[in-house]
């Protein structure tokens, strides 16, 4: 494998080491970004579920109040 390169083995070793370290750093940064994105997605899903439940609750309350309004209007006639 070393015969394929023209540079001295010492230079190649340092270049390979630097290359590997750069690759590892990029991989770690990607993993951190993925974790952050996963956490953000989870938080947004939880928030959406809470708002959806709150909206359903409010819609049920509106429906109940409209029914009560109709009953009161019928009694008033």
PDB file of N, CA, C and O in Angstrom:
ATOM      1  N   UNK A   1       0.826  -1.191   0.000  1.00  0.00           N
ATOM      2  CA  UNK A   1       0.000   0.000   0.000  1.00  0.00           C
ATOM      3  C   UNK A   1       0.872   1.257   0.000  1.00  0.00           C
ATOM      4  O   UNK A   1       0.563   2.226  -0.693  1.00  0.00           O
ATOM      5  N   UNK A   2       1.928   1.244   0.753  1.00  0.00           N
ATOM      6  CA  UNK A   2       2.788   2.414   0.842  1.00  0.00           C
ATOM      7  C   UNK A   2       3.515   2.673  -0.478  1.00  0.00           C
ATOM      8  O   UNK A   2       3.958   3.796  -0.717  1.00  0.00           O
ATOM      9  N   UNK A   3       3.648   1.671  -1.332  1.00  0.00           N
ATOM     10  CA  UNK A   3       4.327   1.850  -2.617  1.00  0.00           C
ATOM     11  C   UNK A   3       3.505   2.708  -3.568  1.00  0.00           C
ATOM     12  O   UNK A   3       4.039   3.236  -4.543  1.00  0.00           O
ATOM     13  N   UNK A   4       2.232   2.849  -3.299  1.00  0.00           N
ATOM     14  CA  UNK A   4       1.364   3.644  -4.159  1.00  0.00           C
ATOM     15  C   UNK A   4       1.586   5.149  -3.981  1.00  0.00           C
ATOM     16  O   UNK A   4       1.170   5.933  -4.834  1.00  0.00           O
ATOM     17  N   UNK A   5       2.235   5.562  -2.890  1.00  0.00           N
ATOM     18  CA  UNK A   5       2.455   6.974  -2.583  1.00  0.00           C
ATOM     19  C   UNK A   5       3.901   7.362  -2.848  1.00  0.00           C
ATOM     20  O   UNK A   5       4.816   6.558  -2.667  1.00  0.00           O
ATOM     21  N   UNK A   6       4.097   8.601  -3.279  1.00  0.00           N
ATOM     22  CA  UNK A   6       5.441   9.097  -3.575  1.00  0.00           C
ATOM     23  C   UNK A   6       6.074   9.796  -2.381  1.00  0.00           C
ATOM     24  O   UNK A   6       7.299   9.897  -2.306  1.00  0.00           O
ATOM     25  N   UNK A   7       5.259  10.281  -1.445  1.00  0.00           N
ATOM     26  CA  UNK A   7       5.756  11.029  -0.298  1.00  0.00           C
ATOM     27  C   UNK A   7       6.388  10.097   0.719  1.00  0.00           C
ATOM     28  O   UNK A   7       6.190   8.882   0.702  1.00  0.00           O
ATOM     29  N   UNK A   8       7.161  10.719   1.610  1.00  0.00           N
ATOM     30  CA  UNK A   8       7.832   9.968   2.668  1.00  0.00           C
ATOM     31  C   UNK A   8       6.796   9.408   3.642  1.00  0.00           C
ATOM     32  O   UNK A   8       5.771  10.045   3.886  1.00  0.00           O
ATOM     33  N   UNK A   9       7.054   8.225   4.200  1.00  0.00           N
ATOM     34  CA  UNK A   9       6.102   7.616   5.142  1.00  0.00           C
ATOM     35  C   UNK A   9       5.769   8.511   6.338  1.00  0.00           C
ATOM     36  O   UNK A   9       4.643   8.488   6.833  1.00  0.00           O
ATOM     37  N   UNK A  10       6.755   9.307   6.809  1.00  0.00           N
ATOM     38  CA  UNK A  10       6.502  10.192   7.955  1.00  0.00           C
ATOM     39  C   UNK A  10       5.445  11.244   7.598  1.00  0.00           C
ATOM     40  O   UNK A  10       4.542  11.532   8.384  1.00  0.00           O
ATOM     41  N   UNK A  11       5.581  11.808   6.395  1.00  0.00           N
ATOM     42  CA  UNK A  11       4.615  12.810   5.951  1.00  0.00           C
ATOM     43  C   UNK A  11       3.246  12.170   5.743  1.00  0.00           C
ATOM     44  O   UNK A  11       2.221  12.749   6.104  1.00  0.00           O
ATOM     45  N   UNK A  12       3.237  10.997   5.171  1.00  0.00           N
ATOM     46  CA  UNK A  12       1.972  10.301   4.950  1.00  0.00           C
ATOM     47  C   UNK A  12       1.285   9.972   6.265  1.00  0.00           C
ATOM     48  O   UNK A  12       0.069  10.116   6.398  1.00  0.00           O
ATOM     49  N   UNK A  13       2.080   9.527   7.241  1.00  0.00           N
ATOM     50  CA  UNK A  13       1.504   9.169   8.536  1.00  0.00           C
ATOM     51  C   UNK A  13       0.823  10.377   9.168  1.00  0.00           C
ATOM     52  O   UNK A  13      -0.296  10.271   9.670  1.00  0.00           O
ATOM     53  N   UNK A  14       1.494  11.520   9.142  1.00  0.00           N
ATOM     54  CA  UNK A  14       0.884  12.716   9.749  1.00  0.00           C
ATOM     55  C   UNK A  14      -0.346  13.145   8.941  1.00  0.00           C
ATOM     56  O   UNK A  14      -1.339  13.592   9.515  1.00  0.00           O
ATOM     57  N   UNK A  15      -0.281  13.009   7.613  1.00  0.00           N
ATOM     58  CA  UNK A  15      -1.429  13.367   6.779  1.00  0.00           C
ATOM     59  C   UNK A  15      -2.612  12.439   7.050  1.00  0.00           C
ATOM     60  O   UNK A  15      -3.751  12.888   7.172  1.00  0.00           O
ATOM     61  N   UNK A  16      -2.326  11.135   7.144  1.00  0.00           N
ATOM     62  CA  UNK A  16      -3.390  10.164   7.441  1.00  0.00           C
ATOM     63  C   UNK A  16      -3.995  10.424   8.820  1.00  0.00           C
ATOM     64  O   UNK A  16      -5.210  10.346   8.998  1.00  0.00           O
ATOM     65  N   UNK A  17      -3.148  10.728   9.779  1.00  0.00           N
ATOM     66  CA  UNK A  17      -3.630  11.011  11.139  1.00  0.00           C
ATOM     67  C   UNK A  17      -4.530  12.244  11.138  1.00  0.00           C
ATOM     68  O   UNK A  17      -5.610  12.237  11.731  1.00  0.00           O
ATOM     69  N   UNK A  18      -4.072  13.305  10.465  1.00  0.00           N
ATOM     70  CA  UNK A  18      -4.881  14.525  10.392  1.00  0.00           C
ATOM     71  C   UNK A  18      -6.202  14.265   9.673  1.00  0.00           C
ATOM     72  O   UNK A  18      -7.255  14.749  10.087  1.00  0.00           O
ATOM     73  N   UNK A  19      -6.129  13.496   8.595  1.00  0.00           N
ATOM     74  CA  UNK A  19      -7.326  13.168   7.840  1.00  0.00           C
ATOM     75  C   UNK A  19      -8.317  12.395   8.702  1.00  0.00           C
ATOM     76  O   UNK A  19      -9.513  12.685   8.702  1.00  0.00           O
ATOM     77  N   UNK A  20      -7.810  11.413   9.432  1.00  0.00           N
ATOM     78  CA  UNK A  20      -8.676  10.618  10.315  1.00  0.00           C
ATOM     79  C   UNK A  20      -9.293  11.484  11.398  1.00  0.00           C
ATOM     80  O   UNK A  20     -10.481  11.352  11.693  1.00  0.00           O
ATOM     81  N   UNK A  21      -8.503  12.368  11.994  1.00  0.00           N
ATOM     82  CA  UNK A  21      -9.019  13.243  13.050  1.00  0.00           C
ATOM     83  C   UNK A  21     -10.091  14.181  12.520  1.00  0.00           C
ATOM     84  O   UNK A  21     -11.087  14.431  13.198  1.00  0.00           O
ATOM     85  N   UNK A  22      -9.893  14.705  11.305  1.00  0.00           N
ATOM     86  CA  UNK A  22     -10.914  15.567  10.697  1.00  0.00           C
ATOM     87  C   UNK A  22     -12.201  14.789  10.452  1.00  0.00           C
ATOM     88  O   UNK A  22     -13.300  15.287  10.700  1.00  0.00           O
ATOM     89  N   UNK A  23     -12.051  13.570   9.966  1.00  0.00           N
ATOM     90  CA  UNK A  23     -13.225  12.732   9.710  1.00  0.00           C
ATOM     91  C   UNK A  23     -13.980  12.457  11.004  1.00  0.00           C
ATOM     92  O   UNK A  23     -15.207  12.542  11.051  1.00  0.00           O
ATOM     93  N   UNK A  24     -13.222  12.122  12.066  1.00  0.00           N
ATOM     94  CA  UNK A  24     -13.863  11.837  13.354  1.00  0.00           C
ATOM     95  C   UNK A  24     -14.591  13.073  13.881  1.00  0.00           C
ATOM     96  O   UNK A  24     -15.706  12.975  14.392  1.00  0.00           O
ATOM     97  N   UNK A  25     -13.957  14.223  13.753  1.00  0.00           N
ATOM     98  CA  UNK A  25     -14.584  15.459  14.237  1.00  0.00           C
ATOM     99  C   UNK A  25     -15.881  15.748  13.481  1.00  0.00           C
ATOM    100  O   UNK A  25     -16.890  16.114  14.085  1.00  0.00           O
ATOM    101  N   UNK A  26     -15.849  15.583  12.164  1.00  0.00           N
ATOM    102  CA  UNK A  26     -17.058  15.799  11.369  1.00  0.00           C
ATOM    103  C   UNK A  26     -18.151  14.807  11.763  1.00  0.00           C
ATOM    104  O   UNK A  26     -19.321  15.174  11.880  1.00  0.00           O
ATOM    105  N   UNK A  27     -17.759  13.550  11.967  1.00  0.00           N
ATOM    106  CA  UNK A  27     -18.740  12.529  12.348  1.00  0.00           C
ATOM    107  C   UNK A  27     -19.360  12.863  13.702  1.00  0.00           C
ATOM    108  O   UNK A  27     -20.572  12.731  13.875  1.00  0.00           O
ATOM    109  N   UNK A  28     -18.544  13.292  14.660  1.00  0.00           N
ATOM    110  CA  UNK A  28     -19.068  13.660  15.984  1.00  0.00           C
ATOM    111  C   UNK A  28     -20.004  14.860  15.891  1.00  0.00           C
ATOM    112  O   UNK A  28     -21.037  14.903  16.560  1.00  0.00           O
ATOM    113  N   UNK A  29     -19.639  15.833  15.059  1.00  0.00           N
ATOM    114  CA  UNK A  29     -20.506  17.006  14.885  1.00  0.00           C
ATOM    115  C   UNK A  29     -21.841  16.610  14.273  1.00  0.00           C
ATOM    116  O   UNK A  29     -22.886  17.119  14.679  1.00  0.00           O
ATOM    117  N   UNK A  30     -21.812  15.711  13.307  1.00  0.00           N
ATOM    118  CA  UNK A  30     -23.067  15.234  12.704  1.00  0.00           C
ATOM    119  C   UNK A  30     -23.922  14.518  13.734  1.00  0.00           C
ATOM    120  O   UNK A  30     -25.139  14.702  13.774  1.00  0.00           O
ATOM    121  N   UNK A  31     -23.282  13.693  14.577  1.00  0.00           N
ATOM    122  CA  UNK A  31     -24.041  12.987  15.616  1.00  0.00           C
ATOM    123  C   UNK A  31     -24.692  13.978  16.577  1.00  0.00           C
ATOM    124  O   UNK A  31     -25.844  13.801  16.973  1.00  0.00           O
ATOM    125  N   UNK A  32     -23.950  15.022  16.950  1.00  0.00           N
ATOM    126  CA  UNK A  32     -24.512  16.038  17.839  1.00  0.00           C
ATOM    127  C   UNK A  32     -25.703  16.732  17.187  1.00  0.00           C
ATOM    128  O   UNK A  32     -26.731  16.954  17.827  1.00  0.00           O
ATOM    129  N   UNK A  33     -25.554  17.074  15.900  1.00  0.00           N
ATOM    130  CA  UNK A  33     -26.656  17.719  15.175  1.00  0.00           C
ATOM    131  C   UNK A  33     -27.874  16.802  15.110  1.00  0.00           C
ATOM    132  O   UNK A  33     -29.006  17.253  15.286  1.00  0.00           O
ATOM    133  N   UNK A  34     -27.642  15.521  14.858  1.00  0.00           N
ATOM    134  CA  UNK A  34     -28.762  14.577  14.799  1.00  0.00           C
ATOM    135  C   UNK A  34     -29.453  14.459  16.152  1.00  0.00           C
ATOM    136  O   UNK A  34     -30.681  14.411  16.219  1.00  0.00           O
ATOM    137  N   UNK A  35     -28.674  14.412  17.228  1.00  0.00           N
ATOM    138  CA  UNK A  35     -29.282  14.342  18.567  1.00  0.00           C
ATOM    139  C   UNK A  35     -30.115  15.586  18.843  1.00  0.00           C
ATOM    140  O   UNK A  35     -31.238  15.499  19.340  1.00  0.00           O
ATOM    141  N   UNK A  36     -29.538  16.763  18.510  1.00  0.00           N
ATOM    142  CA  UNK A  36     -30.275  18.016  18.714  1.00  0.00           C
ATOM    143  C   UNK A  36     -31.575  18.018  17.913  1.00  0.00           C
ATOM    144  O   UNK A  36     -32.629  18.407  18.415  1.00  0.00           O
ATOM    145  N   UNK A  37     -31.481  17.580  16.669  1.00  0.00           N
ATOM    146  CA  UNK A  37     -32.670  17.546  15.815  1.00  0.00           C
ATOM    147  C   UNK A  37     -33.709  16.579  16.388  1.00  0.00           C
ATOM    148  O   UNK A  37     -34.903  16.876  16.386  1.00  0.00           O
ATOM    149  N   UNK A  38     -33.256  15.434  16.873  1.00  0.00           N
ATOM    150  CA  UNK A  38     -34.175  14.463  17.470  1.00  0.00           C
ATOM    151  C   UNK A  38     -34.874  15.027  18.688  1.00  0.00           C
ATOM    152  O   UNK A  38     -36.074  14.826  18.874  1.00  0.00           O
ATOM    153  N   UNK A  39     -34.125  15.730  19.515  1.00  0.00           N
ATOM    154  CA  UNK A  39     -34.710  16.345  20.715  1.00  0.00           C
ATOM    155  C   UNK A  39     -35.718  17.417  20.323  1.00  0.00           C
ATOM    156  O   UNK A  39     -36.795  17.517  20.909  1.00  0.00           O
ATOM    157  N   UNK A  40     -35.353  18.219  19.321  1.00  0.00           N
ATOM    158  CA  UNK A  40     -36.257  19.288  18.875  1.00  0.00           C
ATOM    159  C   UNK A  40     -37.536  18.699  18.298  1.00  0.00           C
ATOM    160  O   UNK A  40     -38.631  19.191  18.570  1.00  0.00           O
ATOM    161  N   UNK A  41     -37.396  17.657  17.509  1.00  0.00           N
ATOM    162  CA  UNK A  41     -38.576  16.997  16.931  1.00  0.00           C
ATOM    163  C   UNK A  41     -39.464  16.443  18.037  1.00  0.00           C
ATOM    164  O   UNK A  41     -40.683  16.608  18.001  1.00  0.00           O
ATOM    165  N   UNK A  42     -38.854  15.788  19.017  1.00  0.00           N
ATOM    166  CA  UNK A  42     -39.627  15.234  20.128  1.00  0.00           C
ATOM    167  C   UNK A  42     -40.375  16.332  20.876  1.00  0.00           C
ATOM    168  O   UNK A  42     -41.554  16.184  21.195  1.00  0.00           O
ATOM    169  N   UNK A  43     -39.675  17.441  21.156  1.00  0.00           N
ATOM    170  CA  UNK A  43     -40.308  18.552  21.874  1.00  0.00           C
ATOM    171  C   UNK A  43     -41.449  19.166  21.064  1.00  0.00           C
ATOM    172  O   UNK A  43     -42.502  19.496  21.610  1.00  0.00           O
ATOM    173  N   UNK A  44     -41.228  19.316  19.755  1.00  0.00           N
ATOM    174  CA  UNK A  44     -42.278  19.885  18.905  1.00  0.00           C
ATOM    175  C   UNK A  44     -43.487  18.958  18.815  1.00  0.00           C
ATOM    176  O   UNK A  44     -44.627  19.420  18.790  1.00  0.00           O
ATOM    177  N   UNK A  45     -43.236  17.654  18.766  1.00  0.00           N
ATOM    178  CA  UNK A  45     -44.353  16.706  18.723  1.00  0.00           C
ATOM    179  C   UNK A  45     -45.147  16.768  20.023  1.00  0.00           C
ATOM    180  O   UNK A  45     -46.378  16.758  20.006  1.00  0.00           O
ATOM    181  N   UNK A  46     -44.440  16.831  21.149  1.00  0.00           N
ATOM    182  CA  UNK A  46     -45.133  16.933  22.436  1.00  0.00           C
ATOM    183  C   UNK A  46     -45.952  18.218  22.511  1.00  0.00           C
ATOM    184  O   UNK A  46     -47.094  18.212  22.969  1.00  0.00           O
ATOM    185  N   UNK A  47     -45.361  19.310  22.059  1.00  0.00           N
ATOM    186  CA  UNK A  47     -46.062  20.589  22.080  1.00  0.00           C
ATOM    187  C   UNK A  47     -47.298  20.534  21.185  1.00  0.00           C
ATOM    188  O   UNK A  47     -48.367  21.021  21.552  1.00  0.00           O
ATOM    189  N   UNK A  48     -47.137  19.940  20.014  1.00  0.00           N
ATOM    190  CA  UNK A  48     -48.262  19.832  19.076  1.00  0.00           C
ATOM    191  C   UNK A  48     -49.385  18.993  19.674  1.00  0.00           C
ATOM    192  O   UNK A  48     -50.561  19.331  19.536  1.00  0.00           O
ATOM    193  N   UNK A  49     -49.022  17.903  20.335  1.00  0.00           N
ATOM    194  CA  UNK A  49     -50.042  17.057  20.960  1.00  0.00           C
ATOM    195  C   UNK A  49     -50.778  17.816  22.057  1.00  0.00           C
ATOM    196  O   UNK A  49     -51.995  17.693  22.191  1.00  0.00           O
ATOM    197  N   UNK A  50     -50.039  18.603  22.843  1.00  0.00           N
ATOM    198  CA  UNK A  50     -50.676  19.391  23.904  1.00  0.00           C
ATOM    199  C   UNK A  50     -51.642  20.412  23.316  1.00  0.00           C
ATOM    200  O   UNK A  50     -52.762  20.565  23.803  1.00  0.00           O
ATOM    201  N   UNK A  51     -51.206  21.116  22.257  1.00  0.00           N
ATOM    202  CA  UNK A  51     -52.077  22.115  21.646  1.00  0.00           C
ATOM    203  C   UNK A  51     -53.281  21.472  20.985  1.00  0.00           C
ATOM    204  O   UNK A  51     -54.380  22.027  21.008  1.00  0.00           O
ATOM    205  N   UNK A  52     -53.075  20.299  20.392  1.00  0.00           N
ATOM    206  CA  UNK A  52     -54.186  19.598  19.756  1.00  0.00           C
ATOM    207  C   UNK A  52     -55.221  19.192  20.807  1.00  0.00           C
ATOM    208  O   UNK A  52     -56.424  19.334  20.587  1.00  0.00           O
ATOM    209  N   UNK A  53     -54.747  18.687  21.951  1.00  0.00           N
ATOM    210  CA  UNK A  53     -55.660  18.297  23.029  1.00  0.00           C
ATOM    211  C   UNK A  53     -56.403  19.522  23.560  1.00  0.00           C
ATOM    212  O   UNK A  53     -57.601  19.465  23.838  1.00  0.00           O
ATOM    213  N   UNK A  54     -55.674  20.627  23.697  1.00  0.00           N
ATOM    214  CA  UNK A  54     -56.301  21.852  24.188  1.00  0.00           C
ATOM    215  C   UNK A  54     -57.351  22.355  23.196  1.00  0.00           C
ATOM    216  O   UNK A  54     -58.422  22.809  23.598  1.00  0.00           O
ATOM    217  N   UNK A  55     -57.044  22.273  21.911  1.00  0.00           N
ATOM    218  CA  UNK A  55     -57.997  22.709  20.881  1.00  0.00           C
ATOM    219  C   UNK A  55     -59.246  21.830  20.898  1.00  0.00           C
ATOM    220  O   UNK A  55     -60.363  22.337  20.793  1.00  0.00           O
ATOM    221  N   UNK A  56     -59.062  20.511  21.032  1.00  0.00           N
ATOM    222  CA  UNK A  56     -60.223  19.610  21.108  1.00  0.00           C
ATOM    223  C   UNK A  56     -61.073  19.930  22.324  1.00  0.00           C
ATOM    224  O   UNK A  56     -62.302  19.934  22.255  1.00  0.00           O
ATOM    225  N   UNK A  57     -60.407  20.197  23.438  1.00  0.00           N
ATOM    226  CA  UNK A  57     -61.124  20.543  24.671  1.00  0.00           C
ATOM    227  C   UNK A  57     -61.924  21.822  24.480  1.00  0.00           C
ATOM    228  O   UNK A  57     -63.077  21.906  24.903  1.00  0.00           O
ATOM    229  N   UNK A  58     -61.320  22.811  23.850  1.00  0.00           N
ATOM    230  CA  UNK A  58     -62.009  24.078  23.608  1.00  0.00           C
ATOM    231  C   UNK A  58     -63.179  23.893  22.641  1.00  0.00           C
ATOM    232  O   UNK A  58     -64.240  24.489  22.825  1.00  0.00           O
ATOM    233  N   UNK A  59     -62.984  23.072  21.615  1.00  0.00           N
ATOM    234  CA  UNK A  59     -64.075  22.816  20.663  1.00  0.00           C
ATOM    235  C   UNK A  59     -65.237  22.113  21.352  1.00  0.00           C
ATOM    236  O   UNK A  59     -66.400  22.403  21.069  1.00  0.00           O
ATOM    237  N   UNK A  60     -64.924  21.192  22.251  1.00  0.00           N
ATOM    238  CA  UNK A  60     -65.983  20.508  22.993  1.00  0.00           C
ATOM    239  C   UNK A  60     -66.723  21.499  23.884  1.00  0.00           C
ATOM    240  O   UNK A  60     -67.945  21.429  24.019  1.00  0.00           O
ATOM    241  N   UNK A  61     -65.985  22.413  24.484  1.00  0.00           N
ATOM    242  CA  UNK A  61     -66.601  23.426  25.337  1.00  0.00           C
ATOM    243  C   UNK A  61     -67.498  24.345  24.509  1.00  0.00           C
ATOM    244  O   UNK A  61     -68.597  24.692  24.941  1.00  0.00           O
ATOM    245  N   UNK A  62     -67.039  24.737  23.334  1.00  0.00           N
ATOM    246  CA  UNK A  62     -67.840  25.587  22.447  1.00  0.00           C
ATOM    247  C   UNK A  62     -69.119  24.865  22.055  1.00  0.00           C
ATOM    248  O   UNK A  62     -70.200  25.454  22.081  1.00  0.00           O
ATOM    249  N   UNK A  63     -69.001  23.597  21.694  1.00  0.00           N
ATOM    250  CA  UNK A  63     -70.178  22.816  21.305  1.00  0.00           C
ATOM    251  C   UNK A  63     -71.178  22.732  22.462  1.00  0.00           C
ATOM    252  O   UNK A  63     -72.386  22.870  22.270  1.00  0.00           O
ATOM    253  N   UNK A  64     -70.647  22.504  23.663  1.00  0.00           N
ATOM    254  CA  UNK A  64     -71.517  22.410  24.842  1.00  0.00           C
ATOM    255  C   UNK A  64     -72.230  23.742  25.077  1.00  0.00           C
ATOM    256  O   UNK A  64     -73.427  23.768  25.360  1.00  0.00           O
ATOM    257  N   UNK A  65     -71.502  24.828  24.960  1.00  0.00           N
ATOM    258  CA  UNK A  65     -72.108  26.141  25.183  1.00  0.00           C
ATOM    259  C   UNK A  65     -73.143  26.472  24.107  1.00  0.00           C
ATOM    260  O   UNK A  65     -74.170  27.083  24.404  1.00  0.00           O
ATOM    261  N   UNK A  66     -72.884  26.079  22.878  1.00  0.00           N
ATOM    262  CA  UNK A  66     -73.862  26.307  21.810  1.00  0.00           C
ATOM    263  C   UNK A  66     -75.141  25.517  22.068  1.00  0.00           C
ATOM    264  O   UNK A  66     -76.241  26.017  21.833  1.00  0.00           O
ATOM    265  N   UNK A  67     -74.999  24.276  22.555  1.00  0.00           N
ATOM    266  CA  UNK A  67     -76.172  23.465  22.878  1.00  0.00           C
ATOM    267  C   UNK A  67     -76.966  24.098  24.010  1.00  0.00           C
ATOM    268  O   UNK A  67     -78.196  24.142  23.972  1.00  0.00           O
ATOM    269  N   UNK A  68     -76.247  24.590  25.025  1.00  0.00           N
ATOM    270  CA  UNK A  68     -76.926  25.254  26.141  1.00  0.00           C
ATOM    271  C   UNK A  68     -77.646  26.520  25.649  1.00  0.00           C
ATOM    272  O   UNK A  68     -78.754  26.825  26.089  1.00  0.00           O
ATOM    273  N   UNK A  69     -77.007  27.237  24.744  1.00  0.00           N
ATOM    274  CA  UNK A  69     -77.616  28.450  24.190  1.00  0.00           C
ATOM    275  C   UNK A  69     -78.905  28.110  23.452  1.00  0.00           C
ATOM    276  O   UNK A  69     -79.911  28.804  23.599  1.00  0.00           O
ATOM    277  N   UNK A  70     -78.874  27.051  22.667  1.00  0.00           N
ATOM    278  CA  UNK A  70     -80.075  26.625  21.932  1.00  0.00           C
ATOM    279  C   UNK A  70     -81.184  26.239  22.895  1.00  0.00           C
ATOM    280  O   UNK A  70     -82.342  26.604  22.690  1.00  0.00           O
ATOM    281  N   UNK A  71     -80.835  25.497  23.952  1.00  0.00           N
ATOM    282  CA  UNK A  71     -81.857  25.105  24.937  1.00  0.00           C
ATOM    283  C   UNK A  71     -82.466  26.329  25.608  1.00  0.00           C
ATOM    284  O   UNK A  71     -83.679  26.394  25.810  1.00  0.00           O
ATOM    285  N   UNK A  72     -81.625  27.293  25.951  1.00  0.00           N
ATOM    286  CA  UNK A  72     -82.133  28.503  26.602  1.00  0.00           C
ATOM    287  C   UNK A  72     -83.012  29.304  25.639  1.00  0.00           C
ATOM    288  O   UNK A  72     -84.021  29.879  26.048  1.00  0.00           O
ATOM    289  N   UNK A  73     -82.633  29.341  24.376  1.00  0.00           N
ATOM    290  CA  UNK A  73     -83.455  30.052  23.403  1.00  0.00           C
ATOM    291  C   UNK A  73     -84.793  29.365  23.213  1.00  0.00           C
ATOM    292  O   UNK A  73     -85.812  30.040  23.066  1.00  0.00           O
ATOM    293  N   UNK A  74     -84.816  28.042  23.210  1.00  0.00           N
ATOM    294  CA  UNK A  74     -86.081  27.302  23.059  1.00  0.00           C
ATOM    295  C   UNK A  74     -86.968  27.526  24.272  1.00  0.00           C
ATOM    296  O   UNK A  74     -88.183  27.664  24.131  1.00  0.00           O
ATOM    297  N   UNK A  75     -86.378  27.566  25.468  1.00  0.00           N
ATOM    298  CA  UNK A  75     -87.155  27.785  26.682  1.00  0.00           C
ATOM    299  C   UNK A  75     -87.710  29.199  26.711  1.00  0.00           C
ATOM    300  O   UNK A  75     -88.798  29.432  27.239  1.00  0.00           O
ATOM    301  N   UNK A  76     -86.972  30.134  26.151  1.00  0.00           N
ATOM    302  CA  UNK A  76     -87.407  31.541  26.162  1.00  0.00           C
ATOM    303  C   UNK A  76     -88.558  31.801  25.211  1.00  0.00           C
ATOM    304  O   UNK A  76     -89.269  32.791  25.384  1.00  0.00           O
ATOM    305  N   UNK A  77     -88.770  30.973  24.233  1.00  0.00           N
ATOM    306  CA  UNK A  77     -89.834  31.208  23.253  1.00  0.00           C
ATOM    307  C   UNK A  77     -91.168  30.815  23.743  1.00  0.00           C
ATOM    308  O   UNK A  77     -92.157  30.957  23.023  1.00  0.00           O
TER     309      UNK A  77
END
